[in-house]
């Protein structure tokens, strides 16, 4: 019995890396069956959105790449952290010191970065050098009212079959050193999920989040009232199925199997 039968699901929110595609050279490759599964969701009449903590490229670049792989995706339906971050910075008159991936910088082009008064940290990959992390630390220590933003708080992700440190460990290092608690922009924050729900115009109970991250995708969604489905692709590991705090509403081998079950239930 599918655990979502007691919900009137109107929207499916998908993580991207680890659900639609694997991470790897030149942006990765589609996970088996994911292109067809997404097409079936589009044809089903359900709302489909994409909620990702991807911060190593701009949203436009990400969407262009996904289309090149064969996915049908509209840019305005993809929700990464940086556009939300830019809105917050403008609304609060904040000027960031950025520790992010160089390829993501174009999304900050309209943001004033002079006379900085906050720090924004994303998945900077090779930019996570001692010098760059120390500079972010120094900025926070010198601010009269230090503010630290983190574009997600993931522990790790998978790339080319290997686990890679995500932004979370570096965020925690800055928190520990400065005593400042980071404001999370991205999964698993309530505000981030609510932005997606508001865009669709539905309640949390009417949506399901599908992801490969047991904490940020599944747990984050459930904490906001959505159903949370775990797939055994991407960064998934067997112990995730017995996580001490997060119990998925359902677990599937991949997106294709989830879509099979969901659409069968809705007949």
C-alpha positions, 0 to 999 in steps of 0.5 A: 500500500502506497503511503501517500494514498491518504493525501490528495497529491496535486504537486510533485517537487523534485530534487535535481542532482541524485534524482534526475541526474547523477553528478559528474564530469560536464554536469553528469548524466541522466539517471535511468528512466528519469527523463521518461518519468518526468515526461509522464509527470508533465502529462499527468496534470500534476504540478511539477517543480524543482527544488535544488540546493545547487549553487555551483552554477547559475539557474540559467546554466543549470536549466540549459544543461538539463535540457541538453540532457533531454529533460523538459524543464522551464526555468521559472519552475526551478527553485535554487537558493541564490535567487531567494538569497538575492531577494533577502539581501535586497529586502534587508539592505545587506551587502555580502562578502561572497564565498561561493563557486565562481560559476555562480557569481553571475546570479549576484551581479545586481547585488551591491558587494561594497562595504560588506556587512554579511557573509554568504557561503555556498558550495564553493568546492575548490574555493574552500581554501584556508585563506578564503574560509579565514577571510569569511571568518575575519569578516564576521568577527569584524562586523558590528552585527555579524550575519552569516547566510548558508545556501543549504546545509548539506553534509555531502553529495556524490560526484563520480561515485565518490562522496564530496563535502558539501557546504554544511561542514564549512558553515559549521566551522564558521559557526563554531569559530564565530558563535554566529548561527547561520541563516539557511537559505535553501533546503531544509528551511521552511521559508524555502519550501513555502516559496515553492508551495506559494508559487503553485498555490497549494497547501503543504499537504497536497505536495510530495517532495522526492529526493536522495537526501534523507535529512534535507530533502525528506526530513525538510519537506516533512517538517514543513508538512509535505510528504517526503519520498526517498529514492535509492539513487544519488547520495542515498546510502542503505543506513538512510532507511533506518535514520533515527529521526527521519522516516520517509513516507515511502522509499523507491528504487528511483524516480521512475518507480515512484512515478509508476506508483503515484500515477497508478494510485491516481487512476 
